[in-house]
Amino acid sequence: MTTRRTILRSTGALLAAAALPTRVARAAAPPGPIITRLSTYMSEAAGRALPAEALEKTKHHLLDTFAAMISGSDLPPGRTAHKFARAHAGEKVATVAASDIVCGPMEAAMANGMLAHSDETDDSHAPSQSHPGCAVVPAALAAGEYFGIDGTRMLRAVALGYDVGTRVTMTLGALAYQMATERSSHMIASDFGAHAAAGCAAGFNAQQMRWMLDYAAQQASGITAWQRDTDHIEKSLVFGGFPARNGVSAALVLHAGGTGVDDVLSGSGNFLNAFQARNDAGTLIDKLGERFEVSRTNIKKWTVGSPIQAPLDAVENIRKRHPFEADQVHKVTVRLSPSDANTVNNREMPDICLQHMIAVMLIDKTASFSAAHDKPRMQDGAALKQRAKVDLVFDEELGRLYPRRVGVVEIAFTDGKRETERVEAVRGTAENPMPRQEVVAKARDLVTPFLGAAKSAKLIETVLNLEGLRTIRDLRPLLQI
């Protein structure tokens, strides 16, 4: 006798049988050419020497990120990171910078990521709209300590992280993509970069690297709500903490025998379709092995938000050719692209507030780390007096030049004279890079108050000669307080 139950059972069995070949076929499909090229490159990175320029730049960015981690320890995100790591120390494997904490690799990666982006000291990569170092370096350090890698492997893992993470958001569409979708390009780039760096530290083969990319795609997230975070704690997690933790956790899962999808870049439900990439998938491997993205990543001369860099450069340049005191200034007009201007317009945090940092520059004749993080000074009468002179113009013409961050400053003086400076290439960018001595000077200024002169000098020397380090674990006494 045929019943409703037997019909349903029969129908269900037929549907299951029909679906089974499809699932098997999908699982058996070979990886496509894009992910094959990318994963092969990633798997070979640990044994591949970096060109001299890329090697030197990687050292610069490693040192700059360590300096950001250490100097960020006394800011709200850094203090939160230390509390988190201390409360969840667990196994004693990985270093937390600017502390005496040794904890599990996932916790250390997250804490160091938060430390690295406790403020706006860390590096940035304009073509991908990302801050690679604050996630890539913590992931490489934590995974490197866990797997016991040497200094050469650490440098190669970091360079690989910059190469992979930035290419992902360049493929998606970078700033235009973030503005259209309200997805955070910063977290997505950091997420893939951290996975690549951790995978290199783990010594994964090409198949495992494909699975790392799969895991990175599954963990890629973040929305631009971080722009409303006035304490910078959520921002430190989005840019650095969560992506670094993601990369290390994925490496540990695969090391324990985990598996994944062989090609998350093509086929049903793939990452590029799900995230609606604006550019061709070939962007992911464009000039891979020829163009090293670490060499296109900016190191900030000034420890403030990226859009404020050009205006501070401009004021400094004007002062060099026309020395002046703050009270001789009648008005300062700053022109930025609309997106940059919106980011730094009258923000609550001093290091992301253009008007306040211009006022500081007028008074102090420089913009130090301490001044950029002195929030009470934002209510100081002298600072408010100079801030009132600053007019920020949202310039559509400059917006069309992005990702180049061009800034124009005009200073009108009380005697009627005017000086104008247009900054096409900010100091520290790929177009106007800081040499080793300037990078070292910035790092020394940031870390000496925490480590002391002798230990700071030793840390700098060690990073600049990292190929000679037998194990990355030897960095611990130099990074900790």
N, C-alpha and C positions, 0 to 999 in steps of 0.2 A: 504493500500500500504506500502510495506516494503522499507524503505529508509536507507541510510547510518547512518543518525542521530538516527533512531529507533534501528538499530543494535547496535550502540555504547552505547545507553542508556541501552539496554537489557543486553549487555555484562557487562557493568559497574555494573548493579544491581546484576547480578549473581556473579561477583567477590567480591562485597561488602558482599553479603550474605554468600559466601564461607569463607571469611576472618573473619566474625563476631564470629563464634563459637571458632575459634582459639584464638582470643583476649580474649574472655570471659574465656576460659579454662586457659589461661595463668594467667589472673588476679585472678582466683579462686584457683590456685595451692597453697597448703599450704607451708609455709616457710620450707626450708630444715633443717637438723639436725645441720649443722655448724652455720648458722646464728641464729638459735633458741638458741643454747647454748651460743653463744657470746652475743646476745642481752639480754638474761635473766641475764647473769652475769653483764652486763652493767647497767641494770635497778635496780639491787639489790645493786650496789656498794655504793649508798648514805647511806644505812642503815647497811652496813656490816663493822664491825671493822677490821682494818688492824692489821696484826701481829706486834709485838713490833719492830722487825728489819726493816720491811718495813715502819712502821710509822716514825721511826727515820730517815731513809734514805730519806723519802719524805720531812721531815723538812729540811734536809741538802740541797736538790735540790731546794726547794722553796726559801730558803735563798740565795743560790748561784745564782739563776736566778734573784731574786730581786737585788742582788749586781751587776749583769751584766747589768740590766736595768738602774740602777742609774749611774754606772760608764760609761756606753755607751752614756750618754746624751751629752757629750762634744765632741763626734766624729761625722764625717759627717752624718752617717745614723741617729744618735740620734737627731742631729740638724734638719735634714729634717723631722723626725717624729714629733718633737714638732711644727714645722711650719705647717705641714699638720693638726695636731690635733687642733691647735689654729684657723686655717682658717675654719675648718669644725666642730666647737665645738657643735653646735646644742643643744640638750637637755643635762642637767647637771646631768648625771647619774654615769659615770665611771671615775676612776682615771687614769691620765697619769703620770707615775713616773718621778721624778726629775724635776717637773714643778709645776705650780699652775693651770694647765688646768684640767677641769672636762668637759667631753663631752659625746657623745653617746657611747653605749657599743661596737658597731662595729668599730668606729673610735679609741676608746681607745685600743681595742684588737690589731688592726693593728699597732698603734703607739708603744705600749709596746712590741710587737713582734719585731719590728725594733730595738728598744732600746736594747732588750735582746740579739740580735745578731749583734750589732753594730761592734763587733770585734770577737775575738776568745776566749772570757772569759767564755762563757756558756758551759754547759755540753754536753756530747756526748755518744752515745750508739753504740759501735763497732759492735755487731752482726747484727744490722739492718742498719748500715751506716746512722745514723741520729743524729740530735741534738734535742731531744724531748722537753727540758725545755723551749726553746725560743718561742714555740708556745703554748704548753700545759698550762703553768703558766699564760701567758696573757689572754688566752681564759677563764680559770677558774676564774681569777680575775674579768674580765669584766662581764661575765655571773653571777658570784657570787654576784657582787654588784647589778646587775639588779634584780636578784631574791631574794636578801637579805638573803643569806645563812650564816651559822655560820662557825667558824674555823674548826670544825671537818669535815663538808661537803666539805670544800675547800681542805683539805688534801686528802680526799677520791677521790675527782674529779681529782686532780693532779695525784695520783697514778694510777687511771683508765686510764687516758690519756697516761701515759707511757706504760701501759700494752697493750693497743689496737694498738696505732700507730706503735710501734716497731714490733709487730707481723705481721702487714701487709707487711712491706718491707722484713721481714725475709721470709715470704711466697713467695714474688715475687722473691727473690734471693739476696737481699742486694747489696753489692759492685759489685759482678759479673753481676747482673742484670743491675745496673747503667752503668757499663762499656760497656756492650753489646748493650744496647738500647739507651744510652745517655739521659734517663729519670732521673730526680733528685729524688733519694731515700729520700733525706732530706725533700723535700716538701711533698712527698706522705705520709711519716710517720708522719710528723708534722700535715698534714691535717686531717688524721684519728684520731690522738691523740687529737687535738683541738676539734673535733666534739664530741669525747667521753667525754672529760672533761666538755664541755659546756652542753652536755646532762645530765650529772650527776648533775651539778649545777641547771639545770632546773627541776630535779626530774622526768624525763620521764619514762614511763613504757616500757615494752619490745617491743611492737609494735612501739612506737615512736623512740626507740633506733634503730630498724631496719630501719626506715626511715632516721634517722641520718646517719647510715652507707650508705644508698642509696645516700643521699646528699653529703656525703664525697667522694663517688666514682665518682659522677658527677663533683665534683670540684677538684679531684686529677689531678695534672698537674705538670709542671716544667720540664725543660731540663737543661743539664749540661753547657749551655752557661754561667751560673753564674761564672764558673771558670775563665772567661775572665774579670770579673768585678773588676777593680782596685780600685774603690772607696768604695766597700763593701756595697753600697746602694741597688743595685739589690739583692745581696746575703742576706741582712737583710730582704728583702721582701719575697724572696723565702723560706728561712729557718723559719722565724718567723712571719712576718707581714701578708702576705696573708693567710697562714693556720689558724692563730688565728682569723682573721676576718671571714674566711669561717665558722669556727666552731660556732662562736657566731651568725652570720647571719642565719645559719641553725636552731639553737635553737630558735631564735626569730620567724622565719617563722612557725615552728611547734607549737610553743606556741600560735601563732595567728590562728591556725586551719589547717595548711598545712598537706599534706599527701604525700606519696611516694610509691615506689615499695617495696613490703614486703620482697623480697629476691634478693638483688643485687649480691649475691655471687654464684647463680646458675641460670640455665635457659637461655633463649635467651638474648644475649647482656650483659651477666654478667661481672662484674669487672675483675674477675680472668682470663677469656678468653680474654677479650679486652686488658688487660695488659700483657698477656702471662706469667702467674706466672710459675716459675721454680720448685716450691715445692708444695707438696700436700696441699689442703685446710685445712687439719687437723692441719697444723702449726698455724693457726689462733687461735686455742683453746688449743694448746699444753701446758699442765701444768698450765692452767688458774686457778688462785686461789691458786696455789702452788708455782709457780715461779713468783715473782714480779719483773718486768723489771726495776723498779726504783732502785733496789738493784744491778742491773748489769750495771747501767749507770755511766759513769766516771765523776768525778769532777776534773777539771784541777788544778793542783798545780800552773802551770805557765800559764799566760794569753796570750798564743800563740796558733797557729794552732796545732791540735792533733799530727801530725807527728813529731813535734819538741819537744814534751814532753820527750820522751825517751832520745834523745841526751842531753838535758839540765840536766836531772837526772844523766846521765852518767858523764858529766863534773863535776857536783857537787860531785858525789861519788869519782871520781878520786882526786879532790882537797882535800877532807877530809882525804884521806890516803897519799897524796903526795902534800902538799901545794906548790903553785907556783904563780908566777906573769905572766902577759900576755907576757912580753918580753922574758920569759924563754921558750916559746913555739915555736917550729920550724914548726910543721905541725899538723893539726887536720884532721883525716880521719873519716868520718861519713858514716855508712852503714845503708840503709833503704830499705824497699821493693820498687820495681819500682813505684807502684801507689802512695805511700806516698812521695817518693822522687820527683816525678813529681809535686805533689801538692805544695811543699815548695821550689823548686829549683829556687833560684835567683828571687823571686817574688818582685813586686814593693812595697808591703806593709810590714812594718817591722815585724809585728807579724806573718806573714806567710812566711817570708824569713829565711830559716834555716841558711844560711851563715852569715847573719847579726846578728841573735840572738846568734849564737855561739860566734861571735866577742864580742857582748855585755857581754856575760857570762864570757869571758876571762878577759875583762877589769873591769867590775863591781863586779865580783864574785857572782852575782845573776842576775835575769832577772825580774825587777820590771814592774808593769803595765805601769808606765810613760815611761820607757825605751822602752817597746814593742810598744809604740804608738808615738814615737818621729821620725817622718819621716825625718826631716832635718838631723838628726844624721846619716842617711844612707850615707850622702855625707861627713861626718866628716873624716878628715885625719886619726885620730887614729883608728876609727872603720874600715875604708877601709884597713888599714895596717894589722889588725888582720883578717879581712875577707878574705884577699888574702891567708891566711894560710889554709883555710878550703877546703877540698876536699870531695864532696858528691859522694858516690858510689851507683849505682842502683843495689841492691843485689837480684838476682832471688831466692836464697835460703830463704831469709827472706820473700819474697813475698809469698812463699808457706805456711807460718805460719799464714797468715791473717785469721780471724780478730784480732789475737794477733799482736799488734804493737811492734815488737822487734827492738831495735836499738843497734848498736855497735859503740863505739867511741874508737879510738886509738889516743893518744897524743904523738907525738915525741918531745922531749925536745932538747934544744940547746946543752946540755951536753952529748947527745947520748942515754939517758935513754928513755924508752917507757912505757906507761901505757895504758892498755886496759880495758874497761868496757862494759859488755853486759847487757842490761836492758831487762829482760823478762817481767816484770810487772811494768808499769809506776806508780809512786805515784799518788794516786787518782783513780786508776782503781778498779774494783771489786776484782781483785786479790791482790791489794796492797792499800786498801782504806785509806783515810785520816780520822782520828777520829774527833769527834765533835770539839775539840779545834782547829784543823788545818783548818777546814771548816770555823769556826768562825773567825779565824785570817785572812784568805783570805778575807772574807766578810767585816771585819772591815777596812782592808787596802783599799778596793775598795770604800766604801761608806763614810768613815769619811771626806775625802776632800770636799764632796758635802753636807752632812747632819750635820757635826759637831759631836764631840765625844758623847755628851749626847743623841742626837736623834738616832745616830747609835746604841748605846748600847740598847736603848729602842726597836728599830726595831728588833734587834737580839733576845732579850729576848722574845718579843711578838711572833715571828715566832717559836721559840723553845718551846713555850707553847701555840700554836695556838688553842688547844682544848678548852681553856678557853675563847676564843673570841666569844662573843654573836653574833656579826655580822661582816662580812668581811669588811664592810664599815668603821670600826674603824681603818683599816690599812692606810686609806688615809692620815691623817696628818703625819704619819711616813714615807711614801713613797715620799711625795712631798717636794718641796723646797719653 
